[in-house]
Amino acid sequence: MRQGKVFYKENYTGIISETHDGEFKFQYDKKYIDRYPKDFLTFTMPVREEPYIDNRLFPFFEGLIPEGWLLDIATENWKINTNDRMGLLLACCQDCIGAVSVEPL
């Protein structure tokens, strides 16, 4: 299982995971839920205790992955297949433009 710690405005928000069977899960951290109940990452993923689960990487996290020539550089330098979306998220999204970042666990 691959996992990343998700941060929003430098606050630890939760964990994004990819299971061995290719399922994706995002779970808000309990402390984040208690402290910031209205500070969601995206309108499609409001703060809640139940995990978000899907068989594809959530569109919000897909949007953090670089595109075009920057994606080409990332895939060549880290030898990551362009279809390995979780691998790209973990490799490229530690210092994103904007308020969200993902650090590999």
C-alpha positions as CSV (number, residue, x, y, z in Angstrom):
1,M,0.0,0.0,0.0
2,R,1.3,3.5,-0.9
3,Q,0.3,6.4,1.2
4,G,0.8,10.1,1.5
5,K,0.2,12.7,4.2
6,V,-2.0,15.5,2.9
7,F,-1.6,19.1,4.1
8,Y,-3.8,22.1,3.6
9,K,-2.3,25.5,4.4
10,E,0.5,23.7,6.3
11,N,-2.1,21.8,8.5
12,Y,-2.0,18.1,8.4
13,T,-5.4,17.1,6.9
14,G,-5.4,13.4,6.4
15,I,-4.0,10.4,4.5
16,I,-4.4,9.4,0.8
17,S,-3.8,5.7,0.1
18,E,-3.7,3.3,-2.7
19,T,-4.4,-0.3,-1.7
20,H,-2.8,-3.4,-3.3
21,D,-6.0,-4.0,-5.3
22,G,-5.9,-0.5,-6.8
23,E,-8.5,1.2,-4.6
24,F,-8.0,4.8,-3.5
25,K,-9.0,6.1,-0.1
26,F,-8.8,9.5,1.5
27,Q,-9.4,9.8,5.2
28,Y,-9.6,13.2,7.0
29,D,-7.6,13.1,10.3
30,K,-9.7,13.2,13.4
31,K,-7.9,16.2,14.9
32,Y,-8.4,18.1,11.6
33,I,-12.1,17.3,11.7
34,D,-12.4,18.6,15.3
35,R,-10.3,21.7,14.7
36,Y,-11.4,22.7,11.1
37,P,-14.8,21.2,10.5
38,K,-15.5,23.7,7.7
39,D,-12.1,23.8,6.0
40,F,-12.5,21.1,3.3
41,L,-10.0,20.4,0.5
42,T,-12.6,20.6,-2.2
43,F,-16.4,20.9,-2.5
44,T,-16.6,17.3,-3.6
45,M,-14.9,16.1,-0.5
46,P,-16.3,18.0,2.5
47,V,-14.9,17.2,6.0
48,R,-16.4,14.0,7.4
49,E,-15.3,11.1,9.5
50,E,-16.1,8.4,6.9
51,P,-13.3,7.8,4.4
52,Y,-13.7,8.6,0.7
53,I,-13.2,5.4,-1.4
54,D,-13.0,5.1,-5.2
55,N,-11.4,2.8,-7.8
56,R,-9.8,5.9,-9.4
57,L,-7.7,8.6,-8.0
58,F,-10.0,11.4,-6.9
59,P,-10.3,14.2,-9.4
60,F,-9.1,16.8,-6.9
61,F,-5.8,14.9,-6.4
62,E,-5.5,14.2,-10.2
63,G,-5.5,18.0,-10.6
64,L,-2.4,18.4,-8.5
65,I,-0.3,16.2,-10.8
66,P,1.7,18.2,-13.4
67,E,0.8,18.1,-17.1
68,G,2.6,18.7,-20.4
69,W,6.3,19.2,-20.5
70,L,6.6,19.2,-16.7
71,L,4.9,15.8,-16.6
72,D,7.4,14.6,-19.2
73,I,10.3,15.8,-17.0
74,A,8.9,14.1,-13.9
75,T,8.2,10.8,-15.7
76,E,11.7,10.7,-17.2
77,N,13.6,11.8,-14.0
78,W,11.8,9.5,-11.6
79,K,11.1,6.7,-14.1
80,I,7.4,6.8,-13.3
81,N,4.8,5.6,-15.9
82,T,2.3,8.3,-16.8
83,N,-0.5,5.9,-15.8
84,D,0.9,5.6,-12.3
85,R,-1.2,8.4,-10.9
86,M,-0.5,7.7,-7.2
87,G,3.3,7.4,-8.0
88,L,3.2,10.8,-9.7
89,L,1.1,12.3,-6.9
90,L,3.7,11.2,-4.3
91,A,6.7,12.2,-6.4
92,C,5.5,15.6,-7.7
93,C,3.1,17.1,-5.2
94,Q,5.2,17.8,-2.1
95,D,5.6,21.4,-3.1
96,C,2.6,22.3,-5.2
97,I,1.4,25.7,-6.3
98,G,-1.6,26.4,-4.0
99,A,-2.6,25.4,-0.5
100,V,-2.4,21.6,-0.8
101,S,0.6,19.3,-0.7
102,V,1.2,15.6,-0.4
103,E,4.2,14.0,1.3
104,P,4.9,10.3,0.8
105,L,4.8,8.0,3.8
